[in-house]
Amino acid sequence: MKNLNNVTEDSVNAFLASLQDASINTRNAYGAALALAVTAKLPINEGMLAGFGAQLTKRKYARATRQLYLAALRRYLQWLDATDQLDADFNRAKAEAKLKVAKGDTRGGYRHRPADPDLPKIIGFYDDKIPPLSDEAKAARKRLEALRAAAVMHTLYASAGRVSEVASLTRAQVADGRASEVLITGKGNKQRMLFLTPEAQAAIRAYCNARDDSYDPLFISHGRNMGQPLSRMSIWLAVKAAVKALGLSKITSPHSFRHYRATQLLNEGMPLESVQAYLGHASPETTRIVYAHTKTAVLRDQLGTYGLNPTEALSGKT
């Protein structure tokens, strides 16, 4: 999906359609807020929150309305991030910091939302949803979809891949679950490795073994668009469904897996430069990373040392 330069009507409509768990009033309020951003051709950059706030103040909107409209823009940004429509260098923390400066509030820096320690429950949620084998067509399809969801969540956790990177994987790349490392071309046309844990490999193997098709994409639709690669939005909705069922309010998108893994690995002592290379960051804060200086063998060894698997993470093992 192409990165956006401005807030557009089409992207706003797609965002509003994704708010399936929101009330009509919330969708209407967000729609009104983002319609202003569309009319103003609000640019998508790190100054957009501050710029939008200035426009609302200039138009003399009430403080409560300004807060609501800025909340709508923040959630729209989260959706753009989840669907990989933000530029690789976009930094939401900087956007918030510029808004604080514009409001004259410089008392403290941006506080990054902490990673939810319960995130591994999402993996367990889908692992437990896999129905038994069945010869009935509808039940067999439901089993395939459950195996796919479990494999997607394991892959997001193990690789900390961007949702677009996970969605674009092929069966050949992962060798139907036998490969522990996958060379991909990520954002900015940078090559890097995605690493798969034994649990992720097992989940992928279970899904691939249950399939009776020759489609190359790893994660595909088993319904109306049979064989088509699973969309980023479908992955995002699968995460949201588990989040809602489990009541994990701090988790907002597949990107939460990346944040969780980065936090986990750093807390356990993995060197910053290795974590940055593992995530494939390309923001100004990580321009010091030179991929050639972080050997694949080093990353492979460190990933075997750092980073608990989901079962260990939930058990509190240290």
C-alpha positions as CSV (number, residue, x, y, z in Angstrom):
1,M,0.0,0.0,0.0
2,K,1.4,3.4,-1.0
3,N,2.4,5.9,1.7
4,L,0.1,8.9,1.9
5,N,1.3,12.5,1.7
6,N,-2.0,14.1,2.8
7,V,-5.1,13.0,4.6
8,T,-7.4,11.8,1.8
9,E,-11.2,11.2,1.7
10,D,-10.6,7.6,0.5
11,S,-8.2,6.8,3.4
12,V,-10.6,8.4,5.9
13,N,-13.5,6.3,4.6
14,A,-11.4,3.1,4.9
15,F,-10.4,4.1,8.4
16,L,-14.0,4.8,9.5
17,A,-15.1,1.5,8.0
18,S,-12.5,-0.3,10.2
19,L,-14.0,1.0,13.4
20,Q,-16.4,-1.9,13.7
21,D,-16.4,-1.8,17.5
22,A,-17.0,1.9,17.8
23,S,-20.4,3.5,18.4
24,I,-22.2,5.5,15.6
25,N,-21.6,8.7,17.6
26,T,-17.8,8.0,17.8
27,R,-17.7,7.3,14.0
28,N,-19.7,10.4,13.3
29,A,-17.4,12.5,15.5
30,Y,-14.3,11.1,14.0
31,G,-15.7,11.6,10.5
32,A,-16.4,15.2,11.2
33,A,-12.9,15.8,12.6
34,L,-11.2,14.1,9.7
35,A,-13.4,15.8,7.1
36,L,-11.7,19.0,8.3
37,A,-8.3,17.5,7.7
38,V,-9.3,16.4,4.2
39,T,-10.6,19.8,3.3
40,A,-7.4,21.4,4.6
41,K,-5.3,18.9,2.7
42,L,-3.5,18.3,6.0
43,P,0.0,16.9,5.2
44,I,1.0,13.7,6.9
45,N,4.2,14.7,8.7
46,E,5.5,15.1,12.2
47,G,3.9,18.6,12.4
48,M,0.4,17.4,11.5
49,L,-1.0,17.2,15.1
50,A,0.4,20.7,15.9
51,G,-0.9,22.0,12.6
52,F,-4.3,20.6,13.1
53,G,-4.5,21.8,16.6
54,A,-3.6,25.3,15.4
55,Q,-6.4,25.2,12.8
56,L,-8.9,24.1,15.4
57,T,-7.8,26.9,17.8
58,K,-8.0,29.5,14.9
59,R,-11.6,28.4,14.2
60,K,-12.4,28.9,17.9
61,Y,-13.5,25.3,18.5
62,A,-14.2,24.5,22.2
63,R,-11.4,22.9,24.2
64,A,-13.4,19.6,24.5
65,T,-14.0,19.5,20.7
66,R,-10.3,20.2,20.0
67,Q,-9.3,17.3,22.2
68,L,-11.9,15.0,20.5
69,Y,-10.8,16.0,17.0
70,L,-7.1,15.5,17.9
71,A,-8.0,12.1,19.4
72,A,-9.6,11.2,16.0
73,L,-6.4,12.3,14.2
74,R,-4.3,10.2,16.5
75,R,-6.4,7.1,16.0
76,Y,-6.3,7.7,12.2
77,L,-2.5,7.8,12.5
78,Q,-2.5,4.5,14.4
79,W,-4.6,3.0,11.6
80,L,-2.2,4.3,8.9
81,D,0.7,2.8,10.9
82,A,-1.1,-0.5,11.2
83,T,-1.8,-0.6,7.5
84,D,1.7,0.5,6.5
85,Q,0.7,3.8,4.9
86,L,3.1,5.9,7.0
87,D,6.5,6.8,5.7
88,A,9.2,4.7,7.3
89,D,10.7,7.8,8.9
90,F,7.5,9.1,10.5
91,N,7.9,9.4,14.2
92,R,4.7,9.7,16.2
93,A,6.6,10.6,19.3
94,K,8.0,13.7,17.6
95,A,4.5,14.6,16.3
96,E,3.3,14.5,19.9
97,A,6.3,16.5,21.1
98,K,5.6,19.2,18.5
99,L,2.0,19.4,19.6
100,K,3.1,19.9,23.2
101,V,5.5,22.7,22.2
102,A,2.8,24.4,20.1
103,K,0.5,24.3,23.1
104,G,3.2,25.8,25.3
105,D,3.4,22.6,27.4
106,T,7.1,21.7,27.7
107,R,7.1,20.4,31.2
108,G,7.8,16.9,30.1
109,G,8.7,14.8,27.1
110,Y,6.5,12.3,25.3
111,R,5.8,9.3,27.4
112,H,5.8,6.2,25.2
113,R,3.0,3.8,26.0
114,P,4.5,0.8,27.8
115,A,4.3,-2.6,26.1
116,D,1.5,-4.7,27.5
117,P,3.0,-7.7,29.3
118,D,-0.1,-9.7,28.4
119,L,0.5,-9.5,24.7
120,P,1.6,-13.2,24.5
121,K,-2.0,-14.1,25.5
122,I,-3.0,-13.2,21.9
123,I,-1.0,-16.2,20.7
124,G,-2.5,-18.5,23.2
125,F,-5.9,-17.2,22.3
126,Y,-5.6,-18.4,18.7
127,D,-3.7,-21.6,19.6
128,D,-6.7,-22.6,21.7
129,K,-9.2,-21.8,18.9
130,I,-8.1,-24.5,16.5
131,P,-11.0,-27.0,16.0
132,P,-10.5,-30.7,15.4
133,L,-10.1,-32.3,11.9
134,S,-13.4,-32.6,10.0
135,D,-14.5,-33.9,6.6
136,E,-17.2,-31.3,6.4
137,A,-16.3,-28.4,4.1
138,K,-17.3,-25.5,6.3
139,A,-15.6,-27.0,9.4
140,A,-12.5,-27.7,7.4
141,R,-12.3,-24.1,6.2
142,K,-12.8,-22.9,9.8
143,R,-9.9,-25.1,10.9
144,L,-7.7,-23.6,8.2
145,E,-8.6,-20.1,9.2
146,A,-7.8,-20.9,12.8
147,L,-4.5,-22.5,11.9
148,R,-3.7,-19.4,9.8
149,A,-4.5,-17.0,12.6
150,A,-2.3,-18.9,15.0
151,A,0.6,-18.9,12.5
152,V,0.2,-15.2,11.8
153,M,0.3,-14.3,15.5
154,H,3.4,-16.6,16.1
155,T,5.1,-15.0,13.1
156,L,4.3,-11.4,14.3
157,Y,5.8,-12.3,17.7
158,A,8.8,-14.2,16.5
159,S,9.9,-11.8,13.7
160,A,8.6,-8.5,15.0
161,G,8.0,-7.9,11.3
162,R,5.9,-5.1,10.0
163,V,2.4,-6.2,9.1
164,S,3.1,-5.7,5.4
165,E,6.3,-7.8,5.7
166,V,4.4,-10.7,7.3
167,A,1.5,-10.4,4.9
168,S,3.8,-10.6,1.9
169,L,5.7,-13.8,3.0
170,T,5.6,-16.8,0.7
171,R,5.6,-20.5,1.4
172,A,8.9,-20.8,-0.5
173,Q,10.5,-18.1,1.7
174,V,9.6,-20.0,4.9
175,A,10.0,-23.4,3.3
176,D,6.6,-24.3,4.7
177,G,7.8,-23.8,8.2
178,R,11.2,-25.4,7.9
179,A,13.2,-22.1,7.6
180,S,14.3,-20.3,10.7
181,E,15.5,-17.2,8.8
182,V,13.9,-15.3,5.9
183,L,15.6,-12.7,3.8
184,I,13.1,-9.9,2.9
185,T,13.2,-6.5,1.4
186,G,11.6,-4.2,3.9
187,K,10.8,-0.5,4.0
188,G,13.2,1.7,2.1
189,N,14.2,-1.3,-0.1
190,K,16.5,-2.4,2.7
191,Q,17.2,-6.1,2.9
192,R,17.1,-7.8,6.3
193,M,16.4,-11.1,8.0
194,L,13.2,-12.1,9.7
195,F,13.9,-14.7,12.4
196,L,11.4,-17.4,13.3
197,T,11.3,-19.2,16.6
198,P,10.7,-23.0,16.7
199,E,7.1,-22.3,17.9
200,A,6.5,-20.0,14.9
201,Q,8.0,-22.6,12.6
202,A,5.7,-25.3,14.1
203,A,2.6,-23.1,13.7
204,I,3.5,-22.3,10.1
205,R,4.1,-26.0,9.4
206,A,0.7,-27.0,10.9
207,Y,-1.0,-24.4,8.7
208,C,0.8,-25.4,5.5
209,N,0.3,-29.1,6.1
210,A,-3.4,-28.6,6.4
211,R,-3.6,-26.8,3.1
212,D,-4.4,-28.6,-0.1
213,D,-3.4,-26.0,-2.6
214,S,-0.5,-24.8,-4.7
215,Y,-0.8,-21.0,-3.9
216,D,2.6,-19.5,-3.2
217,P,1.6,-16.8,-0.6
218,L,2.0,-18.0,2.9
219,F,-1.1,-16.5,4.4
220,I,-4.1,-16.6,2.0
221,S,-7.8,-16.1,2.0
222,H,-9.8,-19.4,2.3
223,G,-13.2,-17.7,1.5
224,R,-14.5,-15.6,-1.3
225,N,-11.1,-14.5,-2.5
226,M,-9.6,-18.0,-2.3
227,G,-5.8,-18.0,-2.8
228,Q,-5.4,-14.2,-2.6
229,P,-2.8,-13.0,-0.1
230,L,-4.2,-12.1,3.3
231,S,-4.6,-8.3,3.5
232,R,-2.9,-6.2,6.1
233,M,-6.4,-5.1,7.3
234,S,-7.4,-8.7,7.8
235,I,-4.3,-9.2,10.1
236,W,-5.1,-6.0,11.9
237,L,-8.7,-7.1,12.5
238,A,-7.5,-10.5,13.7
239,V,-5.4,-8.8,16.3
240,K,-8.2,-6.5,17.3
241,A,-10.6,-9.5,17.7
242,A,-8.3,-11.1,20.2
243,V,-7.6,-7.8,22.0
244,K,-11.3,-7.2,22.4
245,A,-12.0,-10.8,23.6
246,L,-9.1,-10.7,26.1
247,G,-9.6,-7.1,27.2
248,L,-6.1,-6.0,26.4
249,S,-6.6,-2.2,26.2
250,K,-3.0,-1.2,25.7
251,I,-2.6,-3.2,22.4
252,T,-3.8,-1.3,19.4
253,S,-2.5,-3.0,16.3
254,P,0.0,-5.6,14.9
255,H,2.7,-3.0,15.5
256,S,2.3,-3.7,19.2
257,F,4.1,-7.0,18.6
258,R,7.2,-5.0,17.4
259,H,7.1,-2.7,20.3
260,Y,6.7,-5.6,22.8
261,R,9.6,-7.5,21.3
262,A,11.9,-4.5,21.2
263,T,11.1,-3.7,24.8
264,Q,11.5,-7.3,25.9
265,L,14.9,-7.7,24.2
266,L,16.2,-4.4,25.4
267,N,15.1,-5.2,29.0
268,E,16.8,-8.5,28.8
269,G,20.1,-6.9,27.8
270,M,20.2,-7.3,24.0
271,P,22.5,-4.6,22.6
272,L,20.6,-1.6,21.2
273,E,22.3,-1.8,17.8
274,S,21.3,-5.5,17.5
275,V,17.7,-4.7,18.4
276,Q,17.5,-2.0,15.8
277,A,18.9,-4.3,13.1
278,Y,16.5,-7.0,14.2
279,L,13.6,-4.6,13.7
280,G,14.9,-3.1,10.5
281,H,14.4,0.5,11.7
282,A,15.0,3.3,9.3
283,S,14.0,6.3,11.3
284,P,16.4,9.3,12.0
285,E,17.1,7.8,15.4
286,T,18.4,4.6,14.0
287,T,20.5,5.9,11.0
288,R,23.6,4.8,12.9
289,I,22.7,1.2,12.0
290,V,24.9,-0.3,9.3
291,Y,23.5,-3.7,8.4
292,A,26.8,-5.0,7.2
293,H,28.3,-4.5,10.7
294,T,25.6,-6.7,12.4
295,K,26.2,-10.2,11.1
296,T,23.4,-12.6,10.7
297,A,25.2,-15.1,12.8
298,V,25.5,-12.6,15.7
299,L,21.8,-11.9,15.5
300,R,20.9,-15.6,15.3
301,D,23.1,-16.3,18.4
302,Q,21.6,-13.4,20.4
303,L,18.0,-14.3,19.5
304,G,18.8,-17.7,21.0
305,T,19.9,-16.1,24.2
306,Y,17.4,-13.2,24.5
307,G,13.7,-13.2,24.2
308,L,11.4,-15.6,25.9
309,N,8.9,-17.6,23.9
310,P,5.2,-16.9,24.6
311,T,4.8,-19.7,27.1
312,E,7.8,-18.6,29.1
313,A,6.8,-14.9,28.9
314,L,3.4,-15.6,30.4
315,S,4.8,-17.9,33.1
316,G,7.0,-15.1,34.4
317,K,10.2,-17.0,33.7
318,T,13.4,-14.9,33.9
